[in-house]
């Protein structure tokens, strides 16, 4: 027997319709690429999204066509999120921090029909002009007063002119909720980037899930500033969430330095923000240097890579609650949230911090399996580790236009995240390491994440990475690669003294290498591949016996 409820599809256009109907005066504030702050409302965003949908139809786009974007977090990008997906097209956000060859590959692989770009990225588009000849149109996201003159891009269109004369009436189609809505590619750290094709259903369910109190806990009273870029996993769904609850949305544009973020947060009364640890390190260091604090910020979500305990403590000391979260492009991305349960409030501060540093426990809708080498679940004791598998309504079942993937084939019905984790009785998952980053020494595994967190608690260290160096006796041994704070010093003896008593002696790093900066991926994470290359180059240039004598 079937229920007698209405069959109403879950569509991104329904979020926009709701925002226009009940939060039309809700603010959307953007740090504009052209300079200054731009202010608009959800009502205006909805109106302009309909004009955009009409313009795309006039360009000859049909249902399922991909529309590429190279853009920062800004109001025009929000209009593209809704106007493209709502009309049955696919919004393909492209990471401009990738290598040019990767960007060209992604545009070709996605089969984009039109490309929209912020003025910041004009040099990228000009450089790729020869590879963009099959596009129906290329559109600069600006007005006529700021339109660039580009010999490499004849026929370049202006965003504001494109939509200016279009009617602001458009009937959002009643799509099947499983219709593709958006496309995002992985950062391609190994092999070519892979496309994850989200559906309207998966995006709406994900947005609803992250609104829950044990996830990010949103309401119309919030002022949300997504620092995670809109070109990376739909900015963790925050543009959809803002419209869904009617929260004020504050978009930072291109300026993510500490001074710019602090000024924006304070000026706009930001209560919630989210981003990767690298961004928060820059903000916290700037605030320490200038003796600043927060007057409105209440909550920050940190994800993308493991959060050092010292970073959580620094936010706590400023009166800001931290929610550690975990996700991947393949999981839309949020799957875990480190929300403490009532019983955890009685723990001592050190034990509570240890829980908050874990990746978190599953959101409703997400299932996790920690599988041992035999493929069977390991005990949920917080100690036994295994491969983390996941499934759920916003987890990718396959990659776009890619026939096979070992991540999906090894365990049918599950996605293998590539993480080695533990899970406790309450469901809290802690990543021991990425499978490719764990140090395998003498038959034992050493967590690079644990060693990095300890290193970053030292007052001399600004940022740290642990990688393996080849060892003839043990197979691999850990090496600490560190960036020091200005004027600080840190020796091998300092390192050993700092680790003493915090970990077993056999898992202590053998050496420390001091560098001026650490390489990061296109999504702001530490690039362990590039850090390993630093170590290999030292071995090559000095010989294996002399490379680590500091």
NUTOR-270921 format. One record per residue (C-alpha): x, y negated, z; residue in three letters. Coordinates in steps of 0.25 Angstrom, whole numbers. Layout:
BEGIN
X Y Z ALA
...
***
This chain:
BEGIN
0 0 0 UNK
5 -14 -4 UNK
3 -26 4 UNK
-6 -37 0 UNK
4 -49 1 UNK
7 -59 -10 UNK
18 -55 -20 UNK
26 -68 -20 UNK
40 -68 -25 UNK
52 -73 -17 UNK
57 -84 -26 UNK
67 -95 -24 UNK
57 -105 -31 UNK
48 -102 -19 UNK
58 -108 -10 UNK
59 -120 -18 UNK
44 -121 -19 UNK
43 -120 -4 UNK
53 -131 -1 UNK
46 -140 -10 UNK
33 -138 -4 UNK
37 -138 10 UNK
50 -145 11 UNK
50 -154 0 UNK
57 -165 8 UNK
68 -156 13 UNK
81 -162 9 UNK
92 -157 0 UNK
105 -165 2 UNK
117 -163 -7 UNK
131 -168 -7 UNK
131 -171 -22 UNK
142 -168 -32 UNK
141 -182 -37 UNK
143 -188 -23 UNK
134 -192 -11 UNK
122 -184 -6 UNK
110 -181 -14 UNK
97 -179 -7 UNK
84 -172 -12 UNK
73 -163 -6 UNK
68 -149 -9 UNK
56 -155 -16 UNK
65 -162 -26 UNK
74 -149 -27 UNK
61 -142 -31 UNK
57 -152 -41 UNK
71 -153 -47 UNK
72 -138 -47 UNK
59 -137 -56 UNK
65 -147 -65 UNK
78 -139 -66 UNK
70 -126 -69 UNK
63 -133 -81 UNK
76 -138 -86 UNK
82 -124 -86 UNK
70 -119 -94 UNK
72 -130 -104 UNK
87 -125 -105 UNK
81 -112 -110 UNK
84 -104 -97 UNK
75 -92 -95 UNK
72 -83 -83 UNK
85 -76 -78 UNK
95 -85 -85 UNK
106 -89 -76 UNK
109 -103 -72 UNK
124 -106 -67 UNK
127 -116 -56 UNK
141 -122 -52 UNK
136 -131 -41 UNK
138 -135 -27 UNK
127 -136 -16 UNK
118 -147 -21 UNK
104 -150 -24 UNK
105 -147 -39 UNK
111 -134 -36 UNK
98 -131 -27 UNK
89 -135 -38 UNK
97 -125 -47 UNK
95 -114 -36 UNK
80 -116 -37 UNK
77 -121 -51 UNK
85 -110 -58 UNK
81 -98 -49 UNK
67 -103 -47 UNK
64 -103 -63 UNK
69 -89 -65 UNK
83 -92 -68 UNK
96 -87 -60 UNK
104 -98 -53 UNK
118 -93 -54 UNK
127 -101 -44 UNK
142 -101 -48 UNK
154 -102 -38 UNK
162 -113 -44 UNK
174 -109 -35 UNK
176 -96 -43 UNK
187 -96 -53 UNK
183 -102 -67 UNK
184 -88 -73 UNK
174 -82 -63 UNK
165 -94 -65 UNK
165 -91 -80 UNK
163 -76 -78 UNK
151 -79 -69 UNK
144 -88 -78 UNK
146 -78 -90 UNK
142 -66 -81 UNK
130 -73 -76 UNK
125 -77 -90 UNK
122 -92 -85 UNK
114 -100 -95 UNK
116 -114 -88 UNK
126 -119 -79 UNK
124 -130 -69 UNK
136 -137 -62 UNK
140 -147 -52 UNK
149 -158 -57 UNK
160 -153 -48 UNK
161 -140 -57 UNK
162 -148 -70 UNK
177 -143 -72 UNK
173 -129 -70 UNK
161 -130 -80 UNK
170 -137 -90 UNK
181 -127 -89 UNK
171 -115 -91 UNK
164 -123 -103 UNK
169 -113 -113 UNK
163 -102 -106 UNK
149 -109 -104 UNK
145 -110 -118 UNK
134 -100 -117 UNK
127 -108 -106 UNK
114 -115 -111 UNK
118 -128 -102 UNK
128 -133 -92 UNK
122 -143 -82 UNK
130 -153 -74 UNK
122 -154 -60 UNK
122 -169 -60 UNK
116 -182 -65 UNK
119 -190 -78 UNK
127 -200 -70 UNK
137 -189 -66 UNK
137 -181 -79 UNK
151 -177 -83 UNK
156 -178 -97 UNK
162 -165 -101 UNK
167 -162 -115 UNK
168 -147 -110 UNK
153 -146 -108 UNK
145 -152 -119 UNK
130 -153 -117 UNK
132 -153 -102 UNK
119 -156 -95 UNK
115 -165 -83 UNK
107 -158 -72 UNK
99 -170 -69 UNK
96 -173 -83 UNK
93 -159 -86 UNK
81 -159 -76 UNK
77 -173 -76 UNK
66 -172 -86 UNK
61 -159 -83 UNK
47 -157 -76 UNK
48 -155 -61 UNK
37 -144 -63 UNK
41 -130 -64 UNK
33 -117 -60 UNK
43 -108 -54 UNK
41 -94 -60 UNK
35 -83 -51 UNK
48 -74 -53 UNK
50 -60 -48 UNK
57 -62 -35 UNK
68 -53 -39 UNK
71 -62 -51 UNK
86 -67 -51 UNK
87 -80 -44 UNK
102 -83 -43 UNK
116 -77 -46 UNK
129 -78 -38 UNK
142 -72 -41 UNK
152 -66 -31 UNK
165 -73 -30 UNK
172 -63 -37 UNK
183 -60 -27 UNK
185 -46 -34 UNK
182 -45 -49 UNK
172 -54 -56 UNK
161 -61 -48 UNK
148 -53 -47 UNK
134 -59 -48 UNK
123 -58 -38 UNK
110 -60 -44 UNK
100 -65 -33 UNK
85 -64 -34 UNK
74 -74 -29 UNK
70 -63 -19 UNK
84 -61 -14 UNK
86 -76 -12 UNK
73 -79 -5 UNK
75 -67 4 UNK
89 -71 7 UNK
85 -86 10 UNK
74 -81 19 UNK
83 -72 27 UNK
94 -83 29 UNK
83 -92 35 UNK
81 -82 46 UNK
86 -87 60 UNK
96 -75 61 UNK
101 -79 48 UNK
103 -94 45 UNK
89 -99 52 UNK
84 -110 44 UNK
72 -120 45 UNK
68 -133 39 UNK
75 -140 50 UNK
89 -136 45 UNK
98 -144 36 UNK
106 -133 28 UNK
119 -136 22 UNK
124 -124 13 UNK
139 -125 12 UNK
140 -112 6 UNK
139 -115 -9 UNK
127 -114 -18 UNK
136 -107 -28 UNK
138 -96 -18 UNK
127 -86 -15 UNK
116 -96 -16 UNK
122 -104 -4 UNK
118 -93 5 UNK
103 -96 1 UNK
103 -109 8 UNK
97 -118 -3 UNK
86 -108 -3 UNK
85 -108 12 UNK
85 -123 13 UNK
73 -124 3 UNK
66 -112 10 UNK
66 -119 24 UNK
66 -133 20 UNK
79 -136 26 UNK
87 -148 22 UNK
98 -144 13 UNK
112 -150 13 UNK
121 -147 1 UNK
136 -150 2 UNK
140 -151 -13 UNK
154 -149 -16 UNK
160 -155 -3 UNK
162 -144 7 UNK
174 -150 15 UNK
172 -152 30 UNK
170 -167 30 UNK
160 -166 19 UNK
152 -155 26 UNK
152 -162 39 UNK
147 -175 33 UNK
136 -168 26 UNK
132 -160 38 UNK
131 -172 47 UNK
125 -181 37 UNK
114 -171 34 UNK
111 -165 47 UNK
115 -151 42 UNK
111 -140 52 UNK
115 -128 45 UNK
126 -124 35 UNK
132 -112 29 UNK
146 -109 22 UNK
158 -101 22 UNK
169 -102 33 UNK
179 -110 24 UNK
169 -121 23 UNK
167 -122 38 UNK
182 -121 41 UNK
184 -134 34 UNK
172 -141 40 UNK
176 -136 54 UNK
190 -140 52 UNK
186 -154 47 UNK
177 -156 59 UNK
188 -152 69 UNK
198 -162 62 UNK
188 -173 62 UNK
181 -170 76 UNK
167 -169 70 UNK
155 -160 74 UNK
141 -157 69 UNK
129 -164 73 UNK
118 -156 65 UNK
124 -143 61 UNK
119 -131 69 UNK
121 -119 61 UNK
132 -114 51 UNK
132 -101 43 UNK
146 -96 40 UNK
147 -85 29 UNK
155 -81 17 UNK
167 -75 25 UNK
169 -71 40 UNK
168 -83 49 UNK
180 -84 59 UNK
175 -85 74 UNK
182 -98 76 UNK
174 -105 65 UNK
161 -100 72 UNK
166 -106 85 UNK
170 -119 79 UNK
155 -121 74 UNK
150 -116 88 UNK
159 -127 94 UNK
152 -137 86 UNK
138 -132 90 UNK
135 -125 77 UNK
130 -111 76 UNK
137 -102 66 UNK
130 -90 59 UNK
139 -81 52 UNK
133 -74 40 UNK
137 -64 29 UNK
133 -62 15 UNK
138 -60 1 UNK
134 -65 -13 UNK
128 -51 -14 UNK
119 -53 -2 UNK
114 -67 -6 UNK
122 -69 4 UNK
117 -68 18 UNK
116 -54 24 UNK
121 -56 38 UNK
120 -67 49 UNK
127 -67 62 UNK
115 -71 71 UNK
117 -67 85 UNK
105 -60 92 UNK
100 -64 106 UNK
108 -54 113 UNK
121 -59 108 UNK
119 -73 115 UNK
123 -66 128 UNK
137 -63 122 UNK
149 -70 126 UNK
154 -81 116 UNK
165 -73 110 UNK
156 -61 107 UNK
145 -70 101 UNK
155 -76 92 UNK
160 -62 87 UNK
146 -59 83 UNK
144 -72 76 UNK
157 -70 68 UNK
151 -57 62 UNK
144 -57 49 UNK
131 -55 55 UNK
119 -46 56 UNK
110 -43 44 UNK
98 -52 40 UNK
85 -46 38 UNK
84 -40 24 UNK
99 -36 24 UNK
104 -22 27 UNK
118 -19 30 UNK
125 -5 31 UNK
140 -4 36 UNK
145 9 29 UNK
157 16 33 UNK
167 23 24 UNK
157 35 23 UNK
146 26 19 UNK
138 28 32 UNK
134 17 41 UNK
145 14 52 UNK
140 12 67 UNK
135 -2 70 UNK
145 -4 81 UNK
152 -17 77 UNK
165 -9 75 UNK
163 2 64 UNK
165 -4 50 UNK
161 -1 36 UNK
156 -7 23 UNK
145 -17 23 UNK
133 -13 14 UNK
121 -22 12 UNK
107 -22 6 UNK
96 -31 6 UNK
86 -40 -2 UNK
96 -51 -5 UNK
108 -41 -8 UNK
113 -39 -22 UNK
110 -25 -28 UNK
119 -27 -40 UNK
127 -38 -47 UNK
122 -47 -58 UNK
126 -41 -72 UNK
136 -31 -65 UNK
132 -16 -67 UNK
140 -10 -55 UNK
145 -14 -41 UNK
152 -5 -31 UNK
146 -13 -20 UNK
132 -8 -24 UNK
136 6 -29 UNK
143 11 -17 UNK
131 11 -8 UNK
118 11 -16 UNK
108 1 -11 UNK
119 -7 -3 UNK
129 -18 -7 UNK
143 -16 -1 UNK
148 -29 4 UNK
162 -25 4 UNK
163 -29 19 UNK
168 -20 30 UNK
160 -23 42 UNK
155 -18 56 UNK
141 -19 61 UNK
136 -20 76 UNK
123 -15 82 UNK
116 -28 80 UNK
120 -28 65 UNK
131 -38 66 UNK
140 -36 54 UNK
155 -40 55 UNK
163 -39 42 UNK
177 -33 46 UNK
182 -36 32 UNK
179 -36 17 UNK
183 -22 12 UNK
194 -29 4 UNK
199 -38 15 UNK
201 -28 26 UNK
215 -25 30 UNK
218 -10 30 UNK
229 -7 39 UNK
234 7 43 UNK
221 13 41 UNK
213 2 49 UNK
205 -10 44 UNK
208 -24 49 UNK
198 -35 47 UNK
203 -47 40 UNK
191 -55 45 UNK
194 -52 60 UNK
209 -56 58 UNK
205 -69 51 UNK
195 -73 62 UNK
205 -71 73 UNK
216 -79 64 UNK
206 -91 62 UNK
204 -92 77 UNK
219 -97 78 UNK
220 -112 80 UNK
231 -113 69 UNK
223 -106 58 UNK
213 -113 49 UNK
210 -101 40 UNK
215 -86 39 UNK
214 -74 31 UNK
218 -60 33 UNK
223 -51 22 UNK
230 -38 20 UNK
245 -36 16 UNK
250 -23 11 UNK
258 -15 22 UNK
266 -3 19 UNK
263 4 32 UNK
249 -1 35 UNK
243 -3 21 UNK
239 -17 25 UNK
241 -27 36 UNK
234 -40 38 UNK
240 -54 36 UNK
235 -67 41 UNK
234 -78 30 UNK
231 -92 37 UNK
229 -106 35 UNK
234 -115 47 UNK
227 -127 52 UNK
236 -140 49 UNK
248 -140 58 UNK
246 -126 64 UNK
256 -115 64 UNK
253 -100 65 UNK
264 -89 65 UNK
264 -74 65 UNK
266 -74 80 UNK
254 -84 82 UNK
245 -74 73 UNK
249 -62 81 UNK
247 -69 94 UNK
233 -74 89 UNK
228 -60 85 UNK
234 -53 98 UNK
223 -47 106 UNK
212 -50 96 UNK
214 -38 87 UNK
222 -26 87 UNK
237 -27 84 UNK
237 -18 72 UNK
227 -27 65 UNK
234 -40 68 UNK
239 -47 55 UNK
254 -45 52 UNK
257 -59 47 UNK
252 -73 44 UNK
253 -81 31 UNK
250 -95 32 UNK
244 -102 20 UNK
239 -116 17 UNK
226 -111 13 UNK
218 -98 10 UNK
211 -95 -3 UNK
196 -94 -3 UNK
186 -88 -13 UNK
176 -96 -21 UNK
166 -94 -10 UNK
175 -100 1 UNK
179 -86 7 UNK
194 -83 10 UNK
199 -76 -3 UNK
206 -64 3 UNK
211 -60 -11 UNK
218 -73 -12 UNK
224 -72 2 UNK
229 -58 -1 UNK
236 -63 -13 UNK
243 -73 -4 UNK
249 -61 4 UNK
252 -53 -9 UNK
260 -65 -15 UNK
268 -67 -2 UNK
271 -52 -3 UNK
275 -53 -17 UNK
284 -66 -15 UNK
291 -62 -2 UNK
290 -47 -2 UNK
282 -38 7 UNK
291 -38 19 UNK
293 -53 19 UNK
279 -59 15 UNK
274 -59 29 UNK
285 -64 38 UNK
279 -77 44 UNK
***
